[in-house]
Amino acid sequence: MAIGFVLITTEPGQEKVVRERLENIALVTGGWMLFGEYDLIAKVQADDEYDLTRCIVEEIRPMPGIVETKTLIGAEL
């Protein structure tokens, strides 16, 4: 299982719209609005890192209303 957390900065006023769009992505298993440097955080879970990366690069990053993302990928120790 591959897990990533995507920190998202949105265009002003687009937080709610982006959050609603994230809810429609199958691999997004959680999402929260934030206060501070980032506007949203999305939890993404996939069977492998390839599918995780594809989801982030092809479905989340190009989404209208998103200005910037930073991804943290979990590692098993």
N, C-alpha and C positions, 0 to 999 in steps of 0.2 A: 504494500500500500504506500502510495506517495501522497504527502500532504504539503500544501503550501498556503501561506497567508499573503494576500495581496493588499498592500496599503495603497489607497487610491486618493488622489487629489482631483476634485471635480471643478468644472466651471462654476462660478458663483450661482447659487440657486438651483443647481442640477443634482444635488445630493439625493433627493427622494426619487427622482426619475431614474438615476443610475442604479440605486438600490433595487428598485422594482425590476429593472432589466436583468440585474444579477440573479434575482430569484428565478428567472426563467432559464438559466443555464444549468444543465443537468449535473455537472461536476461541482457546482458551488453548493456546499452543504451548510453554510452559515454566513451571515453578514450583519455587520453592526455599523451604525453611524458613530463617528468619533468627534471629540472636541480636541483641538490642538493642531499639530502640523498637517495631519491627514484628515480627510473628511469621512472616509469609509474604510472598513477592513472586510475582506471576503476570505472565507476558508474554502479551499479547493481540495477535493480528494479524488484520487484516481488509482487505478490498479497499478500503474507504473509511471515513471517520470516522463516518458514520451507523451502519454495522454495528458498528464498534468501540464507540461510545457505547451502542448498544442492548444489546450483550452485557454491558457493565459495569453499566449501570443495571438491566437486567431479569434478568440471570442471576447476576451475582456479588454485588452489594450486598445483595440480599434473602436470600442464602443463610443458613440456620440456622447459628449458631456464629460468625458474623462480627459484630464490634462496631463496627468503623470501617474505612473505606478511604480511601486517598489515591491519586489517579491522576496519573501523569506521562505525557503524550502526546508522542511523538517528533515532531520537525519536521525537514523536509529544508531544508538551507540552500544 
